[in-house]
C-alpha cells in the first residue's frame, strides 16, 4: 500500500458549511472514501500501488476577515496530472473546489 496524507488547515474560524473530501479510483463512480469535517484535520489514505485516483475537496471558509484554507498533500512520489490544483494551495474566497488527479506509481 502507498500512503497519502491530506493536511487541511482552516484559519479565521471553522468552515461555515463544512469541508467534504471524496477519493475515487479512476473510472469508478462510488467513492473509496467520503467524509465531512468542520475545521482543520489530517487524514491518511492507504492506496493501492500503480493505480489512478481523483481527490475532490469542497469547502467553505469561515466568515472572518482573515479567512483562508491551506491544503497540502504529503505523498510518496506520486505522479500528478497537470490539470490538478497546485500542491500546496491556499484558498481565500468564500468557497472552494480543489481537485487532484494522480497515479500511485
Number of C-alpha atoms within 10 A of each C-alpha: 10 16 15 18 15 16 16 20 15 22 17 14 16 21 23 15 15 16 24 16 20 17 20 18 20 15 9 9 8 11 14 14 12 14 11 14 14 18 19 17 13 12 11 13 15 10 17 15 13 13 13 20 20 19 21 15 19 16 23 24 27 25 14 12 8 12 19 23 25 16 21 16 18 14 15 12 11 18 13 18 13 10 10 14 14 15 13 12 14 17 18 17 12 15 17 15 14 17 17 19 21 21 19 20 13
